[in-house]
């Protein structure tokens, strides 16, 4: 394993810092702010700020680093992108609204889209013109995503869509959505799904925000009634949407697994401020948390070493999402334990304007559930990496129409 960067990697990191320093302010570790778009009062401003920063990166050649040059990217390596994201995390820049467009839909279009779709969507995404949402989950199809029942029926050059989606992040501010719908009910559930790109301002879409405990409404339920989508908006082929969806979800898991948003030093500083660093129980938990961060760091070195040598990463990439999920759960409980009764405060009454309650305790669930829950990820690791047998079932061979619902 290589712990030191090559001269080329060090030079690239310096180049990243030069760009970031010229266009953004470095974060002040002593100032923690709530930046989630769930805060309704500044939501519009947050979306605009994300668009502006994305456009700044695009205009200066720092958007879509790994994307093909012909579609606005730079054709660089995943290693170079990882270094840039590490450096970007140290600057006070808004990026959240483009996690789905850049991190999920972009790779899916690159892998499965037509040439016309690539030319239409990819440059617009990189310029910050399109915020995307993920219309996957349904009331009865969450972890078992292939059990979705939203129906798509072909009508000439269009598909007519009817159904319901739920827990759709940012649907109310999105320009486009990635939609999964069932086009064939007479084949096993994974084979009859089609992946669509849908204009979120189309007639037949009813977005209803779901009010959260934070007071905001980042999630939505989305009702689709006689929604018409051009056949040209199918990503991949009809009934082959599961493969495209797996590209989307794999990209999402990788993004979560490489999370750079929080560091151990911030948690340690909170413990010092509350005078609990001499508590033996808190100290032991801080030690565990520090160990978790270090394990992730060294796992990152393994991935980076493989990339530097032109090798495909091993199982460490698959377990990264689980590791981050477990740390976020532990970390969320720990910050509340550190603050004690103060942890029950909210907003301006709480330390750092409620940063710890909002971003760390409540915010953990987005990463833990997004991209598949911990249990789903463990099944994937067990079956695809460890070679354990699948759970016995008949839903992979039985036509979807015949399955009990």
N, C-alpha and C positions, 0 to 999 in steps of 0.2 A: 504494500500500500504506500502511495506517495503522500507525504504530509505537506510537502512544499510545492508551491506552484512552479510550473516551468517558466522560463523567461518570457515566453510568448503569452502565457496566462497572466503573469504579473503585469505585462505591458497592456494587455486588454483591460484588466481591472483599472489601471491608471487612466485609460481612455474613457472608461465608463464614468469614473469619478469626475473627470474633467467636464464631460457633458452635463452631468447632474449638478455639479457645483455652479455651472454657468446658467442653469435654468431653474434651480430650486434651492430652497433653504434646507440645511441639514437639521434633523430633528433635535430638539432640546430634550435630553433625557429627563429633566426635572418637570417638564410640562406634558401631561397626558391629557388628550382630548377625546371625547366621544365623536367618532367620525362615521358611525354607521348611518346608512340612509334611512334607517327606521325612525330617525328623529324627524317627525313630520314638519317641524318649524323650518328646518333648513334643507329639506329634501330636494327642492328644485335647485337650490344653489349647489348642493352636492353633485347632482347629476351634471350640471353645467361645468363644474370644476373638473369632473372626470373627463368630460368631452374635451375641455381645453387642454388638459395635460396629455391626453392621447393624441390630439392634433399636433401639439408641440413636438412630441416624440416622432410622429410621422414626418413632419416638415423637416426635421433634422436627421432623418435616417435611423431612428432608434426604435421604430415600431416593427413588430413582426420579424425579429432577428433571425429566426429559423425558417421563416416562410420563403417560398421561391421568389427570386428577384423579379420575375415577370409579373408578379401580382402585388408588388409593393414591398416585399420583404428584402432581407439581405442574404439569405441562403447560408447563414452561419450555423455553428454546431449547437447542440443542446447544452454543452458545457459552457460555451460563451454566454448563452442566454441565462443559465443558472448564475453565473458570476454577476451579470447585470442586475438580475432580480435581487441578489444579496445586497448589492450596493444601493439599489433603488429603495430598499426597505429602510435605509438609514436617513432618507430624505422625506420631508413633509409634503408628500404628493398624493393626490387622490387617485386610486386605481380600481376601486371595488366594482364600479358599474360595468366594467369591461371584462370581468373575470369569465363570464359566460361567452361573450363574443370572441375575445382573443383566445382564451384558454380552452374552450370547448367547441364552439361552432366552427371556428377557423380551421383547426386540424381535421374536423369532420368533412368540411367542404374540400379541403386539399386532398383527402384520401378517397372520397366517394363522389364528389361533385363533377358535373360536366364542365367543359371548358367555358361555356357561357356563364354558368353559375360562379365559377372562380373569378372571372373578369368582372362580374356584376357585384358580388358580395365582398370579396376579400379586400380590395383597395378601400371600399367604403368603410368597412370595419376598422381598418388600420387608421383611417383619418378621423375616427371618433364620430362618424355620422350615424352609426347604427348600434343602439343598445339592444341586446338580445336577452330573451328569457327562455326557460326550459319547460315546455309543456309535456312532461312525461308522467308524473305521478297522478293517480286518480284515487277517489275515496276507497276503492277496493283493489287497488293495484299500486302498492308502494314498494315494499321489499320484493314482492313478486311482481315486478314490473311487466313481465310478459303476459300477465293476466289482464291487461288493459282491455276495456270494452268500448272506448270511443270508436265510432264507426265512420269509415270513409268509403263512399260509393262513387264509382266512375260515372260521369255524365258528359260524354263527348270529350272536350279538351279540358275538362275540369273534374275535380272531386268535390262531392258534397259531404261535409263533416258534421256529425252530431255527437255530442258527448259532454263530459265534464272533466276538468283537471283541477288539481288542488295543490296547495303549498308551492305555488309558482312565485319564486322570488322576482320582485321588480316588474311583474307583468304590467302594472299600472303606469310605468314610465318607459316601457320598452317599445322600440320601433318594429322589431321582428321577433318571431318565436320559432323554436325548433319543436315540432309537433310529431308525436307518435300516434298513429291511428290504425285500427284493424281493417284490412282490405280483403281478407279471406278467412272465413270462419270454419272452413272445412278441412283445414290442415292443422297440425300441432301448433300450439300457441306461439312459439318463437318464429314460425315460418310465415305467418300471415299478417305481419306488421309492416307498415310503410312509414318512412321518415319524410316529413314535409318541412319546407320553409314557409312561414305564414306571416303576412303583413298584419301586425297587431291592430291596425286601424280599419281592417276589413269589416263590412257589415256581417252581423251574425256572431260577433265576439262580445261577450258581456263579462267584464273584469270586475270582481267584487273584492275589495281589500278585506283582509282578516285582521282585526284589531288585536294587537299583542299587549302583553303585560307592560311593555315599555312605553305604551301610549302611541307608538307608531304602527305602521301596517306595511311591513316589507313584503309579507306573503299575501297571496291572493288565491281565491278560487275563480276559475275561468269556465264560463258556460259557452258552449259552441252549438249554435242552432242554425242549421241550413247554411253553414259557412262554406263558401266556394273558394277553392284554391286551384290555380292553374296547374295542369299536369306538368308543366315545365318546372314547377317548384318541388318536385319529388327529388330528394337527395338519394342517389343510388338508384336502385330499381324497385318497382312495385313488389311488395311482399318480402323484400330483402332489407327492411329497415332495422332489423335487430343487429346486423353487423355494423351499420352506421352508428346506432345507439351505443354499441360497445366502444367504438372509437371515442364518442363523446364522453362516456362515463370513465373510461381509462384516463383520458386527459384531465377530467375533473379530479380523480383520485390522485394523480400525479401532482396536480396543483396544490391540493390539500396537504399531501405528504411532504411538500417542500415549503411549507408555511414558514415565513420569516417575520411574522407580525409582532411577536412577543419574545422577549429574552429573559433569562433567569435573573439578570441584574436588576430588572425592574421589580420582580417579586421580592428579591432580597432587600431592596431599598424600602419597599412597603413594610416589611417586617421590622426593619430598623426604625422607621418612623413611628411604628406602634410599640416599640420597645419590647418585642417578644423574642429577640434572637437568643436570649439566654434560656428560654423555655426548652427543656430537653425534647419534648414531643415535637414542637415546631421545628427545632433544629434538625431532628431526624427526618422530618418531612421535607425540609428544605434540601437536605442532602440527597434524598431520593429524587427530588425534582431536578437538582443539578445533574445527577447521574443520567437522568432521562434526556436532558438537553445534550449532554456529552455523547451519549450513545447515538443520538440522531446526527450529531456533528461528524462522528467517525463513520457512521453509515454513509453520510454524504461524501466523505473522502473516498470510500470504496467506489461509489458511483462515479465520482469525478476521475479517479484513477483509471477505471475501465474506459470511460469516455476519452481520456487523454491517449490511451493506447489503441483506440479504435475498436474496442470490444463492447459487445452488448452487455448492459447491466444484468446482474443476476437476480436472485429472489429478494435482495434487499429493497428493490423498488416496490415489490408487491406488499411487503410488510410495513412500509413507511407510513401508509395511511392509518393502519391499526396503531402504530406507535404514537403518532400524533394525536389520535382520538383518545387514547388512554391518558396521555399527558394532559390534554385539555380538561378531561374529567377531573383528574387529581388536582390540577392547578386551580380550577374553578372553586372546588371545595376548600382548598388551602387558603386562597385569598380571603374568603369569607371567615374562615377560622382565625386568620390573623387579625382581621378587623373587629371580630367579636360582634357586639351589639350594633356597632357602627355600620356593619354590613347590611343592616336592614334599612338604612337610609337610601334616598334616591335623588337623582338629579343634582341641583345646586347644593342641597343639604349634605351630600355625601362627599367624601374625599375625592379630589380631582374631578369634581362635577359628575360623579357617578361612573367614571371610567371603569372601575373594577367590577361594579355590579352589571353594567351594560355590556362592555366589550369582553370581559374575561369570564364572568359567571354565566350570564345569559347567552353571550355570543358563542360559547363553546358548542352549542347544539347544531349550529349551521354546518360546522366542519365535521362533527361526529356523525350526523345523519346524511349530509350531502355526499353524493357519490356512492352511497350504500352504507348501511349501518355497520358497526363493528362485527356483528354476528354474520352478516353477509360476507364481509371481507375474510373472516376466518374460514368460512366455507370455501371461498375461492382459493385461499392459500392451501387449505387441506387437500382439495381436489386437484388443483392445477400444479402445485409445487411439491407437495408431499406425496401425491399419488394415492390419497385415500379414496375409498369407494364413495360414490354418490349416495345420497339418501334415496331409498327405494321410492319410486313413484311411477305413475303411468301418464303423467301430463306431457311428456316429451314425445309420445307416440300417438296419443288419442287426439282426434280432431277437436279443436277448441270448442266447437258448438256442442259437443257431447260431454264436456267437463261440467261438474256440478258448480253452481254459482250461488 
